[in-house]
């Protein structure tokens, strides 16, 4: 049983998901910092903005962490269900069809019958899977990582308002940090996809600016 439940631990989030979480948190923070007026914002208003941005991202991080656990549990239960279906199939061809249908994209049609049969035989040698998936310590650590990733995205764009008493200067520094973060996120996506990193970085900056404007226009 332990061989089934102790799955090979994958990264908590793939590069696309990690960048997405960073962008979500950053946009949420920018909707607050962007609402300030450099000419009229008082220290009390700035303090309120900082607490509101942090509180919003704390809530967003909690939601994302919980949904990470829900997704992990759902996927694990689905895998156990798939294994039972394959093992209980009436004949090898039916089991192969189940495996081919479960494979992502065009992998199901690309893998030969011999390859599918090898997969079926390997699954048949494993212990009987549990009735449903369960969450373990690593899953909760992963959820904590998701939470911290979202929350810590807030700080780089808020810290300038703690360091500089001049609101206009703080806003310029905050926006510069936000642009740099967006570019770095896009650059990482570009490298991951095999594209042109710097071009993807600039594209992400443009997309981020549009999304922040759109969110603010809708009252976000």
C-alpha positions in Angstrom: 0.0 0.0 0.0 2.8 2.4 0.8 4.1 2.1 -2.7 0.9 3.5 -4.0 0.3 6.2 -1.5 3.9 7.5 -1.4 3.9 9.0 -4.9 7.0 10.6 -6.4 6.8 14.1 -5.2 6.4 16.7 -8.0 7.1 20.4 -7.7 4.4 22.2 -5.8 3.7 24.4 -8.9 5.1 24.2 -12.4 6.7 27.4 -13.8 3.5 28.6 -15.4 1.5 28.2 -12.2 4.3 29.9 -10.1 4.4 32.9 -12.5 0.6 33.1 -12.5 0.4 33.2 -8.7 3.0 36.0 -8.7 1.1 38.0 -11.3 -2.2 37.5 -9.4 -0.7 38.8 -6.2 1.1 41.7 -7.9 -2.0 42.9 -9.7 -4.0 42.7 -6.5 -1.4 44.9 -4.8 -1.2 47.3 -7.7 -4.9 48.0 -7.7 -4.4 49.4 -4.2 -1.2 51.4 -4.8 -2.6 52.7 -8.0 -5.6 54.2 -6.3 -3.4 56.7 -4.4 -3.0 60.2 -5.5 0.6 61.4 -5.4 -0.5 65.0 -4.8 -3.2 64.5 -2.1 -2.5 61.2 -0.4 -1.9 61.6 3.4 0.1 59.2 5.6 -3.1 57.8 7.1 -4.5 57.1 3.6 -1.2 55.4 2.7 -1.3 53.3 5.9 -4.8 52.2 5.1 -3.8 51.3 1.6 -0.9 49.1 2.8 -3.1 47.2 5.3 -5.8 46.8 2.7 -3.3 45.4 0.1 -1.8 43.0 2.6 -5.2 41.9 3.9 -6.5 41.3 0.4 -3.5 39.2 -0.6 -3.6 37.3 2.7 -7.2 36.3 1.8 -6.2 35.5 -1.8 -3.3 33.4 -0.6 -5.5 31.5 1.7 -8.0 30.8 -1.1 -5.3 29.7 -3.4 -3.7 27.4 -0.8 -7.1 25.7 -0.1 -7.8 25.2 -3.8 -4.3 23.7 -4.2 -5.2 21.1 -1.6 -8.6 20.5 -3.2 -6.9 20.1 -6.6 -4.2 17.8 -5.2 -6.8 15.6 -3.5 -9.0 15.5 -6.5 -6.2 14.5 -8.9 -4.9 11.8 -6.5 -8.4 10.3 -6.1 -8.8 10.4 -9.9 -5.5 8.5 -10.4 -6.6 5.8 -7.9 -9.9 5.5 -9.6 -8.2 5.2 -13.0 -5.9 2.5 -11.6 -8.8 0.5 -10.4 -10.6 0.8 -13.7 -7.6 -0.5 -15.6 -7.0 -3.4 -13.2 -10.7 -4.4 -13.3 -11.1 -4.2 -17.1 -12.6 -7.3 -18.7 -9.7 -7.7 -21.1 -6.3 -6.1 -22.0 -7.8 -4.2 -24.9 -10.4 -2.5 -22.7 -7.7 -1.5 -20.2 -5.5 -0.1 -23.0 -8.5 2.0 -24.2 -9.0 3.4 -20.7 -5.3 4.3 -20.5 -5.2 5.9 -23.9 -8.3 8.0 -23.1 -6.7 9.2 -19.8 -3.4 10.3 -21.4 -3.2 14.1 -22.2 -3.3 15.6 -25.6 -2.4 13.2 -28.5 -0.3 10.9 -26.3 -3.1 8.3 -26.3 -3.0 8.0 -30.0 0.8 8.3 -30.3 1.6 5.4 -27.9 1.4 2.0 -29.6 -0.7 -0.9 -28.3 2.5 -2.5 -27.0 3.3 0.6 -25.0 -0.1 0.7 -23.5 0.1 -2.9 -22.7 3.4 -2.4 -20.9 1.7 0.3 -18.8 -1.2 -1.9 -18.0 1.1 -4.7 -16.9 3.1 -2.4 -14.6 -0.1 -1.1 -13.1 -1.3 -4.7 -12.5 1.9 -5.4 -10.4 1.2 -2.5 -8.0 -0.6 -3.0 -4.7 -4.4 -2.3 -4.6 -4.9 1.5 -4.3 -6.8 3.0 -1.4 -10.4 3.8 -1.8 -9.8 7.5 -2.0 -6.9 10.0 -2.0 -5.5 11.4 1.2 -3.5 14.5 1.9 -0.1 14.2 3.6 2.5 16.5 5.2 4.1 17.4 1.9 0.7 18.5 0.5 0.2 20.9 3.4 3.8 22.2 3.0 3.0 22.8 -0.6 -0.2 24.7 0.3 1.9 26.9 2.6 4.3 27.6 -0.2 1.4 28.7 -2.4 0.1 31.0 0.3 3.5 32.6 1.0 4.2 33.0 -2.8 1.0 35.1 -3.1 1.4 37.1 0.1 5.1 37.9 -0.4 4.3 39.3 -3.8 2.6 42.2 -2.0 5.7 43.4 -0.1 8.0 44.6 -3.0 5.4 47.1 -4.2 4.3 48.2 -0.7 7.7 48.6 1.0 8.6 51.9 -0.9 5.7 53.5 0.9 7.3 52.4 4.2 10.7 53.7 3.3 9.9 57.1 1.6 7.8 59.9 3.2 7.3 61.6 -0.2 4.3 59.8 -1.8 5.3 60.7 -5.4 8.8 59.1 -4.9 7.3 56.1 -3.2 4.9 55.6 -6.1 7.6 55.8 -8.7 9.8 53.3 -6.9 6.8 51.0 -6.3 5.9 51.1 -10.0 9.5 50.5 -11.0 9.6 47.4 -8.8 6.3 46.2 -10.2 7.5 46.6 -13.8 10.7 44.8 -13.0 8.7 41.9 -11.4 6.4 41.7 -14.4 9.4 41.6 -16.7 11.1 38.9 -14.7 8.0 36.8 -14.6 7.6 37.1 -18.4 11.3 36.4 -18.9 11.0 33.2 -16.9 8.0 32.1 -19.0 9.9 32.9 -22.1 12.8 30.7 -21.1 10.4 27.9 -20.0 8.5 27.9 -23.3 11.7 28.1 -25.4 10.7 31.4 -26.8 12.5 34.8 -26.7 12.7 35.6 -23.0 13.2 39.4 -23.3 10.3 39.7 -25.7 8.0 37.7 -23.4 9.2 39.9 -20.5 8.1 43.1 -22.2 4.8 41.5 -23.3 4.1 40.5 -19.7 4.7 44.1 -18.6 2.2 45.3 -21.2 -0.3 42.7 -20.2 0.1 43.5 -16.5 -0.5 47.2 -17.1 -3.6 46.5 -19.1 -4.9 44.0 -16.4 -4.3 46.5 -13.6 -6.1 49.2 -15.5 -9.0 46.9 -16.3 -9.3 45.7 -12.7 -9.2 49.3 -11.3 -11.8 50.4 -13.9 -14.1 47.6 -12.6 -13.7 48.8 -9.1 -11.2 46.1 -8.1 
